[in-house]
């Protein structure tokens, strides 16, 4: 799910993962842990090679599939 750039005018706290300056770095430990859990719950393979940006987008996809974490959106 992409962020609507018009939805948070003046905010620099929400950026599209494609615009992250560190988006090409390896995913963080927290992302790895959460993706492992989400992947298992969704019955899908976990890709250890994702970047931070890719991991963020994959988390959103798997949250939609599993329903986990959606109450905070």
N, C-alpha and C positions, 0 to 999 in steps of 0.2 A: 504494500500500500504506500503510495507516494504521498508526501505531505503537500498540501495546497499552499503555495507560496503566498497567497492572498489571505490565508486564514490566520496568520501570525505576523501581521505587519509590525515591523519594528523589533521583532524578536530575533535574537541570534542564537537561541537555545535549541531551535529545531531546524535541522538541515536535512535535505535529501542525502542519503548515504553516498550517492554519486558525487556530491559536492564536498565530501569530507577531505581535508588535506591529508589525513592519516588513513584514509579508506583502503589504501593498497597494502597496508601493514597486515601481518597475520592477526587473526581474530584474538580477542582477549581471553584470558582464562575464564572469566565469567560467561562470555559468549559460548565458549567451548562446553562448559558445564551445562548451561541451559539448553543448548542445541542437542547435546547428548540425551537429555531428558525428553525434550520435545520429539526428537527423532524416534526414540523408543516408543513413546506414547502413540505416535502417528504410524508406527510400523514402517518407517522409511529409513534408508541408509543414512548414516552420518558421514559427511565429507569433512575430513580433517584439514583440507587444504584451502578452505575459504579465507578470504580477506575479511577485515573488519566490516567493510561495507556489504560484502556478499553475505556475511553471517547475519548482519542486521536484517537484511531483506529476507533471508531464509527463516529467521525467527518469526517475522511477521507472517510469512506463508504458513508455517507450522502452527502458529497461534490460531490462525483462521481455521485450519483443519481440525485442531484438537479442542479449541475453545479455551485453552489455558491462557491466562493473562489478558483476556479480552475485557474483563470487568474494569480494567484500569484505563481503557481507551474511550 
